[in-house]
Amino acid sequence: MEEEIKKADVLIEALPYIRKFRGKVIVIKYGGSILAEDKIRRSVLEDIVFLSFIGLKPILVHGGGPSISERMKQMDKKTEFFEGMRVTDEKTLKVVEEELERLNLKIVEELESLGSKPVGISGKENLIFVRKKEGEKDLGFVGEIIRVDTKILKEYLSKNFIPVICPMGTDENKQLYNVNADEVASNISGELQAEKLIFLTNVLGIMRTQDDFQSLISTLNCREVGQLIEEKIISEGMIPKVGACIYALEKGVKKTHIIDARILHALLLEIFTDEGVGTEIVLGS
């Protein structure tokens, strides 16, 4: 009986959050590094279906980096990165497109098996508009987002579909480009003025001391993020993630979150409990 009472307590704790977020858009970015793990993926997708069933409007943006790299390895083709971005020549672009579409279909099929209404969407389908990313090195077919047309997303959300988005885009000449999935999620959430943007990763969140779970920072504002970058507490791969969070917040997203997808039902714990499980980043203090 005690266990059943605890379960009821959890539901009661979630009730005000369910009431508050019902009908609101939640953009979730699911990193490629944890897509391949069946148990984790199942937990994440169950959470997303639950969100949809209780009236929230989730959008899933997925990556696929490790799958792309593995396919390149099988082809004996060298994978090259520059400042965290995959150098994408014509052959690599084809691999990127095929692997992202394969992963997209897999996610859609698994969401369907859980009883939801998913729809797979590629960023090239009049959604993500880009120009070639310029910099110190020619990255090939890597795009920089200039515009997001959310009309198709709004239509699907109004019919209670769960959009599942491939991070690709096109330029004015309909040329396809590889696009960073964090940027896609950030831009979509900002354009829709989403309630939340959530990054699912393989780390707990932002910690003052690396690998010290007790040093997890539960809440930060943009000014504090800047200080932690200066102090090198936020470094390397976490910098673009917090940058994407700040961009979204400045565009009108209410809250952003970085959480560990390896925690079973991390999405539900972060959204519907008082304590949460990761780091939330907000605009002001």
MOFEN-V155256 format. One record per pair of residues at least 24 apart in sequence whose C-alpha atoms are under 7 Angstrom apart, sorted by sequence separation. I is the first residue (numbers start at 0). J is the second residue. D is the distance in whole Angstrom. If there is no record, write none. Layout:
# MOFEN-V155256
i:j:d
I:J:D
I:J:D
This chain:
# MOFEN-V155256
i:j:d
221:245:6
255:279:6
256:280:6
207:232:6
254:279:7
255:280:5
254:280:6
255:281:6
67:94:7
254:281:5
67:95:6
31:61:7
24:55:6
25:56:6
26:57:6
27:58:6
28:59:6
29:60:6
30:61:6
31:62:4
67:98:6
22:54:6
23:55:5
24:56:5
25:57:5
26:58:5
27:59:5
28:60:5
29:61:5
30:62:5
31:63:4
66:98:7
21:54:5
22:55:5
23:56:6
24:57:6
25:58:6
26:59:6
27:60:6
28:61:6
29:62:6
31:64:5
32:65:6
248:281:7
21:55:5
22:56:6
31:65:6
142:176:5
248:282:6
20:55:6
141:176:5
142:177:6
143:178:7
63:99:6
140:176:5
141:177:5
142:178:5
140:177:6
141:178:6
129:168:6
127:167:7
128:168:5
129:169:6
130:170:5
147:187:7
127:168:5
128:169:5
129:170:5
118:160:6
120:162:7
122:164:7
127:169:7
128:170:6
117:160:5
118:161:6
119:162:6
120:163:6
121:164:6
122:165:6
116:160:5
117:161:4
118:162:5
119:163:5
120:164:5
121:165:5
122:166:6
123:167:6
116:161:6
117:162:6
118:163:6
119:164:6
120:165:6
121:166:7
122:167:5
123:168:4
117:163:7
121:167:6
122:168:5
123:169:5
92:140:7
87:138:6
88:139:5
86:138:5
87:139:5
88:140:6
123:175:7
86:139:6
87:140:5
204:257:5
87:141:6
204:258:5
203:258:6
204:259:7
202:258:7
203:259:5
195:252:6
202:259:5
185:243:5
189:247:5
192:250:7
194:252:6
195:253:6
196:254:7
197:255:6
198:256:6
199:257:6
200:258:6
201:259:5
181:240:7
185:244:7
188:247:6
192:251:5
193:252:5
194:253:5
195:254:5
196:255:5
197:256:5
198:257:5
199:258:5
200:259:5
201:260:6
103:163:7
192:252:5
193:253:7
194:254:7
195:255:5
196:256:6
197:257:6
198:258:6
199:259:6
200:260:6
201:261:6
217:277:6
218:278:6
219:279:6
220:280:5
221:281:7
182:243:6
185:246:7
186:247:7
189:250:5
199:260:5
217:278:4
218:279:5
219:280:5
220:281:5
221:282:5
103:165:7
181:243:6
185:247:5
189:251:6
216:278:6
217:279:6
218:280:6
219:281:6
220:282:5
221:283:7
189:252:6
220:283:5
188:252:7
220:284:6
100:165:7
44:110:6
99:165:6
48:115:6
204:277:5
205:278:6
203:277:6
204:278:5
92:177:7
56:156:6
58:161:6
59:162:6
60:163:6
61:164:6
57:161:6
58:162:5
59:163:5
60:164:5
61:165:6
62:166:7
58:163:6
59:164:6
60:165:6
62:180:6
61:180:7
60:180:7
60:184:6
28:181:7
28:184:6
26:184:7
26:188:6
26:193:7
25:193:6
33:201:7
24:193:5
25:194:6
26:195:6
27:196:6
28:197:6
29:198:6
30:199:6
23:193:7
24:194:6
25:195:5
26:196:5
27:197:5
28:198:5
29:199:5
30:200:6
23:194:6
25:196:6
26:197:6
27:198:6
28:199:6
46:264:6
46:266:6
39:260:7
42:263:6
43:264:6
46:267:6
39:261:6
42:264:6
39:263:7
16:271:6
13:271:5
13:272:6
12:272:6
